[in-house]
Amino acid sequence: MSGVFEFVAEARSATGSSAAKVVRRQGRVPAIVYGGEGDAQLISLDHNEIVKHLSHKEAYTSILDLNVAGKVEKAVLKHIQRHPAKPQILHIDFMRVTA
């Protein structure tokens, strides 16, 4: 598959495991974006969209477009935490990249 992977995310402010559980109950995946010149930012993404993108092996090694509230940043997948028994993604870490 050629092309750019764009992940559409929403900013979130609540931290901790209980806040992450609330996000997961809404069908979203809690995530964080860190590195580069900006501060770490908490975000959430649609679970079904993530699963669709991750079905392509190129998404694991490509530079991704991360659209947070209309602002697009370049990032790579750093870590994906999956549920041990269910086909569910629990948390994702993205790392910003600069040219």
Secondary structure, DSSP 4 states (H G I P E B T S, - for coil): --S--EEEEEE----SHHHHHHHHHTTEEEEEEE-TTSPPEEEEEEHHHHHHHHTSGGGGTSPEEEEETTEEEEEEEEEEEE-SSSS-EEEEEEEE---
